[in-house]
Amino acid sequence: MKTISNPYKIEVVSDSGMTYYQVVRKRDEAILYANSLIDNIASFILEEGIDKMGFDSVPEFANNHVF
């Protein structure tokens, strides 16, 4: 099985009682997209083709059956 080096990660951030998700490029820690709705994060991932490259999932993806 071929292992893909994943260039992205998904982070969950909580600030002042607000939780949101952000898609981050690992090499320079650039935040590519941030949103409080997991569905919007999923849409961004699909539109940008990040799902084809792989990503580090947070439990919310599995729990909400986004993919």
N, C-alpha and C positions, 0 to 999 in steps of 0.2 A: 504494500500500500504506500502510495506517495504522500509525503507530508508536505503541506503547503505552509510556507512562511507567511503568516497573517500580518499584513501591514496596518490593520485597524483594530481598535478595541472600543467597547461600549462601556461607558461609566455611568453609574447612578450617583447623582449629586443631590444632597439635601442642604438647603440654606434657608434659615428663618422659617422653618415649617413647610417650605415648598420643595417638592422632589421633582427633579427632571433628569432626563437622560441626554448624554452627549456622545456623538461618534467622534473618536479621536484618532488621528494618524500617529502611529507609534514613533516613527523616526524623529519627528520634531515636536511631538505632543500638541500639534495644532488641532483645535476643536473645529471640526468640519460642519457640524450641525448640532443644535441643541433644541430640545422641545420637552414639554411636560407630558405629552401624550405618546405612549409607546407605539400607537398605530402610526403616528407621523414619523417616528424614527424608522419603523419598518418600511414605510413608503420611501423614505430617503434612501435606505439601504438597497431596496429593489431598483429604484430609478437610477442610482449611481453604479449598479452592478457590483456592489461590495459583497453581496451574498455569494457571488460566484468566486470571489477571492477568499472567502472565509472571514469570520470575525469571532471575537471572544464574546460569548453570550452572557447575559445576566439572567438570573432566574426568571425575571418577569417575561422574557420571551417564551420560555417553555410553559410557564404558568398560564399565559394568555393565548397560547397556541398561535402566535403571530406567523410562524413559519411551519 
